[in-house]
Amino acid sequence: MAKRSGKKQDRKDAGSVKQRRRTIIVRIAVILIILAMLVPFLSYFVRADGLWSEEYFRANCTTEDLSEAEQTSLDEDCLSFLETYHLDISLLALKSEETSDGDLSATAEGYYKSCNFGYGESRDGFQMIWNLDTDEILIVPFGTAAERVPESYLTYTAQSVISYKEEYGVYGPMYATYKMLANYLDAHGTEAASGESSGEESAAPESGGETQSGSSETESGGSGNEPAGASHDPSERVGEGSDMPAWYPKYPDEFPFYHDENAPRIVDDADILTEEEEAALEAFSSQIRSEIARDIVVFTDMSTHGLSRAVYAADFYDYNGYGCGEGYDGVCLFVCMDPDNRGWWCCCTGPNTEDAYTEDIANQIDDILYEYMKAGRYGDGFMDWMANIRRYFRNGSPYTEDWLADGTAGTEPAGEAAPRIRDDADILTEEEIAALSEKAEGIRAKYGVDVVVSTSRCPTKDSGYGITRSAFAEKYYNTFGYGLGEDRSGIELIVFRRPEYNPYCKVAYYGAAAEKLTEAGDKRLTSRCDGVLGSDQYYRAIDEWLDQSDHVLRTGRAPRKMSSWIFVTALEVLAGVIVGAAALGRAKRKMETPEIRVNADAYLVKDSLRVREVENRFLHTSVSKQYSPVERDSSSGGSSSSGRSSYSSHYSGSSGRSHSGSGRSF
């Protein structure tokens, strides 16, 4: 019995142990559930020594214009900012209807606090909030953040960062906000705004490229002893007495972009233009800007002040209020006249301009500009360069004239005052144009046919502007309404001349004049004119063509080439020789023939012959030379100067803004 009673007691004790275990397990489970429910609340006190919460992303966009990768990258930047400066930072972009009755300040405060942002007990930090509908940006400080960064700099930052939206989307202004605040804190230390400055220059915002100018306060003319709490003017210039030009910004990496409609577009600091040239170029630049919505700027200087020509051109454009629209679209031609660094750089800026300036287009435009720069014709070169830029962005090619791009044909006669000699390729002088015009008018009056000559630049050897030479000539003739009488009778010469290519021509006759030009005559006139053009004698080639056309209109035949006349003359001389020889033979047969001696022994006195050395003397020397021009182009029209320009599809100036460009030395 006792033994049985002991067993019952053992079973009872075992049951109690199991019950206690169950109770402990349940209690642990309940505690774990409670802890799990409290994790978000406790994370504020537990994570990072209780100084901040990582529950929510620091970067958010309610329109989903921010990719997951961009959001993750910005969040990492914000957490790094928090750990470095002991200030939280949150970035939010949203629509108007998602704000608190349009009040960005109230919305920022509510969002910042509801997400438990902030560093430490006073929840120090910044909330950047951006209304995507109005592009209004506000940066609200919390806790000691207001003492660390002055309100004026927060306002400046909010106004500046929106410029990065065009190129980088929603990510641009968000990243720029984080970077500019970090720059300020780097420059002024980690103390409150009333503390002393660390004496360091703020770094440039990383928005598309690194700065290339190296701009410490000492280098850019800064005093280096400003108090950290002072709100310096980011748009301040270095002024006179600096190593940089007076217009250069004191704080290049903080300089705010702006538009200045009244700024001069022709700035000739190298003094290579006359006042008349500057005025004409300024007027033309204004006209182009209104036509193609791009700024056109020409800048000359005697130095690049230690920068590359590319960066100096970009800095001049970026820091002086140039550019059209939000993207600051435009083109700046900088010419350096330093004897040891003479050359130019063409800088293209803006979303509608930068990518459009390809290497092929750069070489085409630079080929033409080089001819002027090499000859020292700067005013003419700048005017022609501006016209080529205009044609490219208006007509699709720097060679395509407006009349060809518009596709219009003339219905009214050209009239007496219309120019008959038109030099679009700029290969004739004013005196030559006047002389040719006088000769053309004489032919016109003598035969009653119009006489038209045009010079033009052409991209290829076989066709002009994507059409055949014949079609180009006919379109030109019709567009300007040339021709006399009902049949619009006339003769026409088109000279195609592109820099670095051999020139060539097209001859065309219309109406009654066409009846006098045979196929053989056409070939003769074209071949003769091309031959003279090949030696770069443009005036002589056109002048001779006018003379030959006069001959065609008078006789109905094109004059032969000189080689043909030589051949005919040679045949005539040969015939004369043959006839003369026959006559001489007949005369000889009538003469008495003396006795023939086999040798001359009978005529010699014995031992009287003496032989001595003699020398040959040439009384006359004749040297013939033949010109053989080097063929520099091909049937496909490939550029002989391709690659001569230095070219960059994307690069950054000191401001960080992106550009493309090209340049050469001369």
C-alpha positions in Angstrom: 0.0 0.0 0.0 2.8 2.3 0.9 4.4 1.7 -2.3 1.3 2.5 -4.3 0.7 5.7 -2.3 4.3 6.8 -3.2 3.6 6.3 -6.9 0.5 8.5 -6.7 2.5 11.3 -5.1 5.2 11.0 -7.9 2.5 11.4 -10.5 1.1 14.4 -8.8 4.5 16.1 -8.6 5.2 15.4 -12.3 1.9 17.0 -13.2 2.8 20.1 -11.2 6.1 20.5 -13.0 4.5 20.2 -16.4 1.9 22.8 -15.4 4.6 25.2 -14.3 6.5 24.7 -17.6 3.3 25.5 -19.6 2.7 28.6 -17.6 6.3 29.8 -18.2 6.1 29.1 -21.9 2.8 31.0 -22.2 4.2 33.9 -20.2 7.3 34.1 -22.4 5.1 33.9 -25.6 2.9 36.7 -24.3 6.0 38.8 -23.5 7.4 38.2 -27.0 4.2 39.1 -28.6 4.0 42.3 -26.6 7.6 43.1 -27.4 7.0 42.5 -31.1 4.1 44.9 -31.0 6.2 47.5 -29.3 9.2 47.2 -31.6 8.4 50.3 -33.7 7.9 52.3 -30.5 11.0 50.8 -28.7 13.2 51.3 -31.8 13.4 55.0 -31.0 15.0 54.1 -27.7 16.9 51.0 -28.6 18.4 51.5 -32.1 21.4 53.7 -32.5 21.6 54.2 -28.8 18.1 55.6 -28.8 19.2 58.7 -30.8 17.0 58.1 -33.9 14.6 55.8 -35.6 15.1 54.1 -39.0 11.5 52.9 -39.3 10.7 55.0 -42.4 12.7 55.9 -45.5 14.1 59.4 -45.5 13.3 60.0 -49.2 9.8 59.6 -50.6 7.8 60.7 -53.6 4.0 60.1 -53.7 3.9 60.1 -57.5 6.4 57.2 -57.9 8.7 59.3 -60.0 11.5 58.2 -57.7 12.9 54.7 -58.5 13.6 52.1 -55.8 17.3 52.4 -56.5 17.2 56.2 -56.2 15.1 56.0 -53.0 17.6 53.5 -51.5 20.6 55.6 -52.4 19.0 58.8 -51.0 18.1 57.0 -47.8 21.7 55.8 -47.3 22.9 59.4 -47.9 20.4 60.8 -45.3 21.5 58.2 -42.7 25.1 59.0 -43.4 24.3 62.7 -43.0 22.6 61.9 -39.7 25.5 60.0 -38.3 28.0 62.6 -39.5 26.4 65.8 -38.4 23.9 64.6 -35.7 21.1 66.1 -37.6 18.3 64.1 -39.3 17.2 64.9 -42.9 14.0 63.9 -44.6 13.1 64.5 -48.3 9.4 64.4 -49.5 7.9 65.2 -52.8 4.1 65.3 -53.2 1.1 66.7 -55.0 -0.9 69.8 -54.0 -3.9 67.7 -52.9 -1.7 65.8 -50.4 -0.7 68.9 -48.5 -2.5 70.3 -45.4 -4.6 72.9 -47.4 -1.6 73.9 -49.4 0.4 74.8 -46.3 3.8 73.2 -46.9 5.1 74.3 -43.4 2.3 72.5 -41.6 2.6 69.5 -43.9 6.3 69.3 -43.3 5.9 69.4 -39.5 3.2 66.8 -39.4 5.1 64.4 -41.7 8.4 64.8 -39.8 6.8 64.1 -36.4 4.5 61.3 -37.5 7.5 59.4 -39.0 9.4 59.9 -35.7 12.3 61.6 -37.5 14.9 63.6 -35.6 18.2 63.1 -33.8 18.3 62.9 -30.0 15.8 64.1 -27.5 15.1 67.4 -29.3 14.7 65.6 -32.6 17.1 67.8 -34.5 16.9 67.8 -38.3 15.5 69.1 -41.5 12.4 68.3 -43.5 12.6 69.2 -47.2 9.1 69.3 -48.7 8.4 69.8 -52.4 5.1 70.6 -54.1 5.4 68.9 -57.5 2.5 70.9 -59.0 4.0 74.3 -58.2 7.6 73.4 -57.8 7.6 75.2 -54.5 10.3 73.8 -52.1 10.6 74.5 -48.4 13.2 73.3 -46.0 12.0 73.3 -42.3 14.5 73.0 -39.4 13.7 71.2 -36.2 15.4 71.4 -32.8 19.0 72.8 -32.9 19.1 72.5 -36.7 17.9 76.1 -37.0 20.9 77.2 -35.0 23.3 75.2 -37.2 22.2 76.4 -40.6 20.8 80.0 -41.0 17.4 80.5 -42.5 18.8 82.5 -45.4 20.9 79.6 -46.5 17.9 77.2 -46.3 16.0 79.6 -48.5 18.8 79.9 -51.0 19.1 76.1 -51.1 15.4 75.7 -51.7 15.5 78.2 -54.6 18.6 76.7 -56.1 17.9 73.0 -56.2 14.9 73.1 -58.4 17.2 73.8 -61.4 18.3 70.1 -61.2 14.8 68.8 -62.0 15.1 69.3 -65.7 18.2 67.1 -66.1 17.8 64.6 -63.2 14.1 64.4 -62.5 12.8 64.2 -58.9 16.1 62.7 -57.8 18.0 65.9 -58.7 16.5 68.5 -56.3 16.4 65.9 -53.5 20.0 64.9 -53.8 21.1 68.6 -54.3 19.3 69.5 -51.0 21.1 66.9 -49.0 24.4 67.8 -50.7 24.2 71.6 -50.2 23.3 71.2 -46.6 26.2 68.9 -46.1 28.5 71.4 -47.9 27.5 74.1 -45.6 28.0 72.0 -42.5 31.4 70.9 -43.8 32.4 74.5 -44.4 31.3 75.7 -40.9 32.0 72.7 -38.7 29.6 70.9 -36.5 29.1 73.7 -34.0 26.0 75.9 -33.9 25.7 78.8 -36.3 26.9 81.3 -33.7 30.3 79.5 -33.4 33.4 80.4 -35.3 34.1 79.3 -38.8 36.3 76.4 -39.6 37.8 78.4 -42.5 37.0 75.7 -45.1 35.4 76.3 -48.4 32.2 74.3 -49.0 32.4 71.6 -51.5 30.5 71.6 -54.8 27.1 69.8 -55.1 27.6 66.6 -57.0 25.0 67.0 -59.7 26.1 65.4 -62.9 29.9 66.0 -62.7 32.8 66.9 -60.6 34.1 70.5 -60.5 37.2 71.2 -62.5 38.4 74.6 -61.4 39.7 74.1 -57.9 38.2 77.0 -55.9 39.4 77.5 -52.4 38.5 80.9 -50.9 42.1 82.0 -51.3 42.1 81.1 -55.0 38.7 82.7 -55.7 39.4 85.9 -53.8 37.5 85.1 -50.6 38.7 86.6 -47.3 38.8 83.3 -45.5 37.8 84.8 -42.1 34.0 85.1 -42.3 32.1 84.0 -39.2 30.4 80.7 -39.7 27.0 82.2 -38.9 27.3 84.9 -41.6 25.1 84.3 -44.6 27.5 85.0 -47.4 26.1 85.9 -50.8 26.5 82.9 -53.1 26.3 85.1 -56.1 29.2 87.4 -55.1 32.0 87.9 -57.7 35.7 88.0 -57.0 35.9 91.6 -58.5 39.1 93.4 -59.6 42.5 92.4 -58.2 41.9 88.6 -58.3 43.8 86.1 -60.3 40.5 85.2 -62.0 38.5 87.7 -64.2 36.2 90.1 -62.3 33.0 88.3 -63.3 34.2 85.0 -61.9 32.1 83.9 -58.8 33.6 84.0 -55.3 31.8 80.8 -54.5 31.8 78.9 -57.8 30.2 75.7 -56.4 27.3 77.6 -54.7 26.6 80.1 -57.5 22.9 80.3 -58.3 22.0 80.0 -62.0 19.9 82.9 -63.4 18.7 84.5 -66.6 19.9 87.9 -67.8 18.1 89.1 -70.9 20.1 92.3 -70.9 23.6 90.8 -70.7 25.7 91.4 -73.8 26.0 88.3 -76.0 29.2 89.6 -77.7 32.0 90.1 -75.1 35.3 91.0 -76.8 37.8 91.1 -73.9 40.6 90.3 -76.4 39.7 93.4 -78.4 39.8 91.7 -81.9 36.5 93.2 -83.2 35.6 96.7 -84.3 32.7 98.5 -82.8 30.7 98.0 -86.0 31.4 94.3 -86.0 30.3 94.0 -82.3 27.1 95.8 -83.0 26.3 93.7 -86.0 27.0 90.5 -84.2 24.9 91.6 -81.2 21.9 92.3 -83.4 22.3 88.9 -85.2 22.6 87.0 -81.9 19.3 88.6 -80.8 17.6 87.6 -84.0 18.8 84.0 -83.8 17.8 83.7 -80.1 14.2 84.6 -81.1 14.2 82.2 -84.0 15.6 79.0 -82.5 15.0 79.6 -78.7 18.8 79.2 -78.0 21.2 81.7 -76.7 24.2 82.5 -79.0 27.2 83.9 -77.2 30.7 84.9 -78.5 33.4 85.6 -75.9 37.1 86.4 -76.5 39.9 86.7 -73.9 43.7 86.8 -73.8 43.9 84.0 -71.2 41.9 81.1 -69.7 43.3 81.9 -66.2 44.6 78.4 -65.6 41.5 76.5 -66.8 41.1 74.5 -70.0 39.4 76.3 -72.9 36.4 74.0 -72.5 35.9 74.7 -68.8 36.5 78.4 -69.2 33.9 78.6 -72.0 31.4 76.7 -69.8 32.1 78.9 -66.8 31.6 82.1 -68.7 28.2 80.9 -70.0 27.0 79.4 -66.7 28.0 82.4 -64.5 26.7 85.3 -66.6 23.0 84.7 -67.0 23.0 83.1 -70.4 20.6 80.5 -71.7 17.0 80.1 -72.9 14.3 78.4 -70.9 14.6 76.2 -67.8 17.4 74.2 -69.3 19.5 77.3 -70.1 19.8 76.2 -73.8 22.4 77.9 -75.9 25.8 77.9 -77.6 28.9 79.8 -76.5 32.0 80.3 -78.7 35.1 81.2 -76.7 38.2 82.3 -78.5 41.5 82.5 -76.6 44.1 84.8 -78.2 46.9 83.8 -75.9 49.9 83.3 -78.3 50.8 80.1 -76.4 47.3 78.8 -76.2 45.5 80.2 -79.3 42.3 78.4 -80.2 38.6 78.2 -79.6 36.0 76.1 -77.9 32.3 75.8 -78.7 30.3 75.0 -75.6 26.7 73.7 -76.0 24.3 73.7 -73.1 20.8 72.5 -72.3 18.6 69.5 -72.9 17.7 70.6 -76.4 21.2 71.6 -77.5 23.8 69.5 -75.7 23.0 66.1 -77.3 22.2 67.7 -80.7 25.8 68.9 -81.1 27.4 65.7 -82.5 31.0 65.1 -83.5 30.1 65.2 -87.2 28.3 68.5 -86.9 31.1 69.9 -84.8 33.7 69.1 -87.4 31.5 70.5 -90.2 31.1 73.8 -88.4 34.7 74.0 -87.2 36.0 73.3 -90.7 34.4 76.5 -91.9 35.4 78.6 -88.8 39.0 77.5 -89.1 39.3 79.2 -92.5 38.4 82.5 -91.0 40.4 82.2 -87.8 43.5 81.2 -89.8 43.1 84.2 -92.0 42.5 86.6 -89.0 39.0 87.5 -90.3 37.4 87.3 -86.8 34.4 89.4 -87.3 33.4 87.6 -90.6 34.2 84.3 -89.0 31.9 84.9 -86.0 29.1 86.1 -88.2 29.4 83.0 -90.4 29.7 80.7 -87.4 26.5 82.2 -85.9 24.7 81.7 -89.3 25.9 78.1 -89.4 24.6 77.4 -85.9 21.3 79.0 -86.8 21.0 76.9 -90.0 21.8 73.7 -88.1 19.2 74.2 -85.4 16.6 75.7 -87.8 17.1 73.6 -91.0 18.9 70.5 -89.8 22.3 71.2 -91.4 24.8 74.0 -91.1 24.8 74.2 -95.0 21.1 74.2 -95.7 19.9 77.7 -96.6 16.5 78.9 -95.6 15.1 78.9 -99.1 16.0 75.2 -99.6 14.6 74.2 -96.1 11.4 76.1 -96.7 10.7 74.2 -99.9 9.1 77.2 -101.6 9.3 78.0 -105.3 9.2 81.5 -106.7 6.2 82.6 -108.7 7.2 86.3 -109.2 10.1 87.3 -111.5 13.3 88.1 -109.6 13.2 91.7 -110.8 15.9 94.0 -112.1 17.3 94.7 -108.6 17.7 91.1 -107.6 21.3 90.0 -107.3 22.5 87.8 -110.1 25.8 86.9 -108.4 25.2 85.4 -104.9 28.2 84.3 -102.9 26.8 82.1 -100.0 30.2 80.2 -99.8 32.0 83.5 -99.2 34.8 82.8 -101.8 34.6 86.1 -103.7 35.6 89.7 -102.8 33.2 92.6 -103.1 35.2 93.9 -106.1 35.0 90.5 -107.8 31.3 90.3 -107.3 30.9 93.8 -108.8 33.0 92.9 -111.8 31.1 89.6 -112.5 27.8 91.3 -112.0 28.7 93.9 -114.7 29.7 91.2 -117.1 26.6 89.2 -116.4 24.4 92.2 -117.0 26.2 92.8 -120.4 25.3 89.3 -121.5 21.8 89.6 -120.3 21.3 92.8 -122.2 22.9 91.5 -125.4 21.0 88.2 -125.7 17.9 88.7 -123.6 18.5 85.8 -121.2 19.0 85.9 -117.5 22.5 85.2 -116.1 22.7 83.7 -112.6 25.8 82.6 -110.6 25.6 81.2 -107.1 28.3 79.8 -104.7 27.2 77.3 -102.1 28.6 74.9 -99.5 27.6 71.3 -100.0 27.9 68.3 -97.7 28.8 65.8 -100.4 30.5 65.6 -103.8 27.6 64.0 -105.7 24.7 66.0 -104.5 23.8 69.2 -102.7 21.8 69.0 -99.4 20.4 65.6 -100.1 19.3 66.3 -103.7 21.2 66.1 -107.0 23.1 69.0 -108.4 20.7 69.4 -111.2 17.7 69.5 -108.8 19.6 71.9 -106.5 20.3 74.3 -109.5 16.8 74.2 -110.8 15.3 74.7 -107.3 17.5 77.7 -106.7 16.7 79.2 -110.1 12.9 78.8 -109.5 12.9 79.8 -105.9 14.3 83.2 -106.6 12.2 83.7 -109.7 15.1 84.1 -112.2 14.5 84.0 -116.0 13.4 86.4 -118.7 10.2 86.1 -120.8 7.4 83.6 -120.7 9.8 80.7 -120.9 12.1 82.2 -118.2 15.1 81.9 -120.4 18.5 82.0 -118.6 21.9 80.5 -117.9 23.1 79.4 -114.5 26.3 78.4 -112.8 26.4 76.9 -109.3 29.8 76.6 -107.6 29.8 74.1 -104.7 32.7 74.8 -102.4 33.1 73.3 -98.9 36.2 73.8 -96.8 38.8 71.0 -97.1 37.1 69.6 -100.3 37.8 70.1 -103.9 35.1 72.4 -105.5 32.9 71.5 -108.4 30.2 73.2 -110.4 26.9 72.7 -112.2 25.9 74.4 -115.4 22.3 74.8 -116.4 20.5 76.6 -119.3 16.7 77.3 -119.3 14.1 78.3 -121.9 15.4 79.6 -125.2 18.9 79.5 -123.9 18.7 75.8 -123.3 18.3 75.2 -127.1 21.8 76.4 -127.7 23.5 74.1 -125.2 24.1 70.6 -126.5 25.1 67.7 -124.2 28.7 67.9 -125.5 28.7 71.7 -124.8 27.5 71.1 -121.3 30.3 68.7 -120.6 32.9 71.0 -122.1 31.7 74.0 -120.0 31.5 72.0 -116.8 34.9 70.3 -117.3 36.6 73.6 -118.1 35.1 75.3 -115.1 35.9 72.4 -112.7 39.5 72.5 -114.0 40.0 76.1 -113.0 38.1 75.7 -109.7 40.5 72.9 -108.8 43.3 75.5 -108.5 41.1 77.6 -106.2 40.8 80.4 -108.8 37.1 81.0 -108.2 36.9 84.4 -109.8 38.8 83.3 -113.0 36.6 80.2 -113.3 33.4 82.2 -113.1 34.7 84.9 -115.4 35.8 82.4 -118.1 32.4 80.6 -117.8 30.7 83.9 -118.6 32.9 84.4 -121.6 32.3 80.8 -122.8 28.5 81.2 -122.3 28.6 84.4 -124.4 30.3 82.2 -127.1 27.5 79.6 -126.8 24.7 82.2 -127.1 26.4 83.8 -130.1 27.5 80.7 -132.0 25.5 77.8 -130.6 28.7 75.9 -129.8 30.8 75.6 -126.7 34.4 76.5 -127.3 36.9 73.6 -127.1 39.4 73.2 -124.4 43.0 74.4 -125.1 44.1 70.8 -125.5 41.6 70.3 -128.3 42.9 73.4 -130.1 46.5 72.1 -129.7 45.4 68.7 -131.1 43.8 70.3 -134.2 46.8 72.6 -134.7 49.1 69.6 -134.5 47.1 67.8 -137.2 47.2 70.9 -139.4 51.0 71.1 -139.0 51.4 67.4 -139.8 49.4 67.8 -142.9 51.5 70.7 -144.0 54.7 68.7 -143.4 53.4 65.9 -145.6 52.4 68.2 -148.4 55.7 70.1 -148.2 57.7 66.8 -148.3 55.8 65.7 -151.4 56.5 69.0 -153.2 60.2 68.8 -152.2 60.5 65.3 -153.6 59.1 66.5 -156.9 61.6 69.4 -157.1 64.5 67.1 -156.3 63.7 64.8 -159.2 63.9 67.7 -161.6 67.5 68.6 -160.4 70.8 67.2 -161.8 72.4 64.7 -159.5 76.2 65.0 -159.0 78.6 62.1 -159.0 78.4 60.2 -155.7 81.5 59.4 -153.8 81.5 56.4 -151.5 83.8 58.1 -148.9 85.5 61.4 -148.3 89.1 60.2 -149.0 89.3 62.1 -152.2 88.6 65.3 -150.4 91.3 65.0 -147.7 94.9 66.1 -147.8 97.1 63.3 -146.4 98.3 63.8 -142.7 96.3 67.0 -142.5 93.4 65.7 -140.3 93.5 66.6 -136.6 90.8 65.6 -134.0 90.5 67.4 -130.7 88.0 67.3 -127.7 85.0 69.7 -127.8 82.2 70.4 -125.4 78.4 70.6 -125.9 76.9 74.0 -125.2 73.0 74.5 -124.9 71.9 77.9 -126.1 68.4 77.5 -124.8 66.7 75.5 -121.9 63.0 74.7 -121.9 61.3 73.3 -118.7 57.6 72.2 -118.8 55.5 71.8 -115.6 52.1 70.2 -115.3 49.7 71.0 -112.3 48.3 67.8 -110.8 45.9 68.7 -107.9 45.6 66.3 -105.0 42.2 64.8 -104.8 41.1 65.4 -101.1 37.5 64.3 -101.2 35.7 61.0 -102.2 32.5 60.2 -104.0 30.8 59.5 -100.7 31.7 63.0 -99.4 33.7 61.8 -96.4 35.3 64.6 -94.4 38.9 65.1 -94.9 39.2 66.9 -91.6 37.2 64.4 -89.5 38.5 64.1 -86.0 40.6 67.3 -86.3 38.4 69.0 -83.6 38.7 68.0 -80.0 35.2 66.9 -79.1 33.4 66.0 -75.9 29.8 64.7 -75.8 29.4 65.5 -72.1 31.6 67.4 -69.7 31.2 69.7 -66.7 32.3 73.2 -65.9 33.1 74.5 -62.5 29.4 74.8 -61.7 28.7 71.1 -62.3 26.3 71.7 -65.1 26.7 69.4 -68.1 27.8 70.5 -71.6 29.0 69.2 -74.9 31.6 70.9 -77.1 34.4 71.0 -79.6 37.4 73.1 -80.4 40.7 73.6 -82.3 43.9 75.5 -82.1 44.9 78.0 -84.8 
